[in-house]
Amino acid sequence: MTTKALQSAQFEVDSVHDAIEFYYEKGWTDGLPVVPPTEEKVWAFLDAAGLEPDAVIGSYETRKRVVTAEKVAINSVMAGCLPEYFPVVLAIMEPILDPRFNLHVPNSTTGGAAIGFIVNGPIRDRLGMNYRGNVLGPGNRANSTIGRAVRLCQINILGSLAGAGTEDPLGRPVFDRATVGQPGKYAGYHIVENEDDYPTLLPVHVERGFSRDQSAVTVFSTGGHVQISAHSEGSAQKIADTVARHLVGSGRLVASGGYCVIVIPAENAGYLVKDGWSKADFRQAVHEGTRRTAESLAAQGWPVRGGGSSDAGERMLAVTGSADDIYVVTAGGPAGGFIHYMLPYGGSVITCEIRS
């Protein structure tokens, strides 16, 4: 048993209600009520991960902040997580603190960037995570509170305090400069993959080199999502063509680099399986379907990243530098051909094993 004590300041309050209001007064919430992080609760989270309070999860070099297990545990309690969720929160925090992720972009940009994460492996069912209807929406405790814990860590540990144009009443620096923001900043894009119904469509973590019996999370940053209606497309090729046309119209085609996350629901995934397509086949078809020269885009009136005719030329553009940078996730309810795609907002896509 550890002999170490928690290092965070402790406060005495008369009731749970008083504790909730105290956290509002201190500016330690995301605008919604939080669960008071008692010492007992924080220790339960640390024990669930087998970590000492001062274990270093990573550092945010831009602001010279060190992130410890204790601080992440406190914010996970506040978010409404259960202790068994804590290893997933930690597995998300590690990649976003990796220099390749370029955290300072989503943490401080004037754009409305949010963290997204894809959960794979046995832990999905062990935690009762939702990968069917309304997978990106509210209603599931694990999905929602894990993502909210990450956002609270961004606010309270990493200094991503929102409110550009408004003075913080407590005099703190406002580092999150988002002009408009987006709802995804509350609980992130919590995507949990349906690995069971379509076994021929390899899960994301398997495509990234993990085994099916490992649990992993794939983390990315995005400016938001677009919903595509693909109800009349009766084949894998037609679905890929429709997705590609929407991506061309996004104005985000690139000559190299970039990534794209595409969430395919059951109604559309069924056509991929029926036609004998793998995810790799779908990625390749979408990538090929977006390939255009900057000159041809400008001539047809399509938006060109970087703006107008100055980008016109014979250089070839596509949604990503290669088909391998398109991440296809199967998730969602049994009815409705609503495909969602997310484009990058800085940094890299990083996959990390969930150690539980």
C-alpha positions, -999 to 999 in steps of 0.1 A, spaced: 0 0 0 12 35 -9 24 59 18 21 89 -5 -6 115 1 -26 135 -24 -10 168 -32 -40 189 -43 -55 215 -21 -85 203 0 -115 223 10 -142 218 36 -179 224 26 -212 217 43 -230 197 16 -228 183 -19 -247 213 -32 -222 237 -16 -194 217 -32 -210 220 -66 -215 258 -62 -179 261 -48 -165 246 -80 -186 271 -101 -172 300 -80 -137 287 -87 -143 284 -124 -133 247 -124 -163 235 -145 -172 234 -182 -204 253 -174 -222 221 -162 -224 208 -126 -196 185 -115 -193 156 -91 -174 167 -60 -140 149 -60 -136 136 -25 -103 121 -14 -119 87 -13 -132 89 -48 -98 101 -62 -80 72 -45 -105 48 -60 -96 61 -95 -58 59 -88 -62 23 -75 -82 13 -106 -52 23 -127 -26 11 -102 -9 45 -101 6 67 -74 -7 103 -72 25 118 -85 28 94 -115 36 116 -146 12 111 -175 30 136 -197 37 173 -201 24 202 -221 56 218 -231 41 250 -246 28 260 -212 53 241 -191 27 221 -173 33 186 -160 3 163 -159 0 138 -130 -23 109 -124 -38 127 -94 -49 157 -114 -64 135 -142 -82 115 -115 -97 146 -99 -111 158 -132 -124 123 -141 -144 122 -109 -157 157 -116 -168 145 -151 -190 117 -136 -167 88 -146 -166 55 -127 -132 43 -115 -132 16 -142 -133 43 -169 -101 59 -157 -77 37 -178 -95 49 -209 -91 86 -199 -54 80 -192 -50 63 -226 -65 94 -243 -44 118 -223 -11 102 -232 -14 107 -270 -27 143 -267 4 151 -247 26 136 -274 44 163 -293 32 148 -326 -4 155 -316 3 193 -315 -20 199 -286 -15 237 -286 -36 239 -318 -69 225 -305 -62 240 -270 -58 276 -281 -70 281 -317 -96 306 -328 -112 277 -346 -137 254 -330 -114 224 -326 -124 194 -305 -107 161 -295 -120 129 -310 -113 94 -300 -121 59 -313 -124 31 -287 -117 -5 -298 -114 -39 -281 -129 -58 -253 -131 -28 -230 -161 -14 -250 -184 -41 -237 -167 -43 -203 -176 -7 -197 -210 -9 -214 -200 17 -240 -225 25 -268 -215 18 -304 -250 16 -318 -278 42 -321 -268 78 -313 -232 68 -308 -220 104 -312 -248 118 -290 -257 118 -253 -272 90 -232 -243 66 -224 -224 73 -192 -191 59 -203 -190 75 -237 -200 109 -224 -181 112 -192 -148 99 -206 -149 126 -232 -159 152 -206 -131 142 -184 -106 150 -212 -122 184 -217 -121 192 -179 -84 182 -180 -79 206 -209 -95 234 -188 -82 227 -154 -48 212 -160 -38 224 -195 -52 260 -191 -76 258 -220 -99 284 -204 -126 296 -229 -141 330 -233 -121 350 -259 -133 386 -259 -146 384 -223 -125 389 -192 -124 360 -168 -141 371 -136 -112 354 -116 -86 372 -136 -72 341 -152 -57 342 -188 -81 331 -215 -61 306 -235 -89 290 -255 -94 316 -282 -122 298 -301 -143 324 -319 -175 303 -320 -165 269 -307 -187 238 -311 -207 214 -290 -181 187 -295 -159 206 -271 -180 194 -242 -174 156 -244 -154 152 -275 -162 130 -305 -166 98 -286 -167 71 -313 -169 35 -302 -166 9 -330 -191 -19 -336 -166 -47 -342 -191 -75 -338 -217 -72 -366 -192 -69 -395 -162 -91 -387 -148 -88 -422 -144 -50 -417 -113 -50 -396 -115 -27 -365 -94 5 -365 -70 -8 -338 -64 -40 -358 -56 -20 -389 -32 0 -367 -13 -31 -356 -30 -42 -325 -48 -76 -319 -85 -80 -316 -82 -90 -279 -63 -58 -271 -82 -26 -261 -70 6 -277 -80 42 -283 -72 63 -314 -71 100 -308 -74 129 -333 -83 166 -334 -111 179 -356 -129 211 -365 -162 193 -366 -182 168 -385 -205 167 -416 -234 144 -420 -240 128 -454 -273 112 -464 -265 80 -484 -298 63 -485 -303 56 -522 -268 43 -529 -272 6 -533 -236 -5 -536 -203 0 -520 -190 19 -550 -219 43 -551 -215 50 -513 -178 57 -519 -186 80 -548 -212 100 -527 -187 104 -498 -160 115 -522 -182 142 -538 -190 156 -504 -153 156 -495 -144 174 -527 -169 201 -518 -154 206 -484 -126 227 -498 -101 207 -478 -83 188 -504 -45 186 -499 -14 178 -519 1 158 -490 -6 149 -453 -39 153 -436 -64 126 -424 -101 119 -424 -123 99 -401 -154 84 -416 -181 68 -395 -202 42 -415 -235 31 -399 -250 -4 -404 -272 4 -433 -242 14 -454 -217 -11 -439 -240 -39 -450 -234 -29 -487 -196 -31 -482 -199 -66 -468 -224 -77 -494 -201 -65 -522 -170 -81 -507 -153 -49 -499 -128 -44 -471 -122 -11 -454 -90 -8 -474 -111 -10 -506 -135 17 -494 -106 39 -484 -90 36 -518 -122 43 -536 -129 74 -516 -94 86 -520 -94 81 -557 -128 97 -559 -115 129 -544 -84 133 -566 -85 165 -586 -60 190 -599 -62 224 -583 -68 239 -618 -98 216 -625 -113 224 -591 -110 262 -598 -125 258 -633 -155 239 -619 -161 264 -591 -152 240 -563 -134 256 -533 -97 252 -532 -78 252 -499 -57 283 -496 -81 302 -518 -89 307 -554 -69 309 -586 -36 314 -568 -37 276 -561 -47 266 -596 -22 243 -613 -15 208 -623 -6 196 -589 -28 167 -578 -50 171 -546 -70 147 -526 -88 145 -493 -55 131 -477 -20 124 -489 -27 87 -491 -56 63 -488 -41 50 -456 -48 83 -439 -86 77 -441 -99 60 -410 -132 41 -414 -152 33 -383 -184 11 -382 -208 25 -357 -244 35 -353 -280 22 -352 -295 -4 -375 -315 21 -397 -305 52 -415 -278 58 -441 -262 87 -423 -225 88 -428 -204 112 -408 -169 125 -417 -144 145 -397 -114 164 -411 -83 173 -392 -75 203 -371 -37 201 -367 -15 173 -354 -14 135 -360 -36 105 -354 -22 85 -325 -33 50 -313 -25 39 -277 -32 7 -259 -56 10 -230 -39 -6 -200 -65 -19 -176 
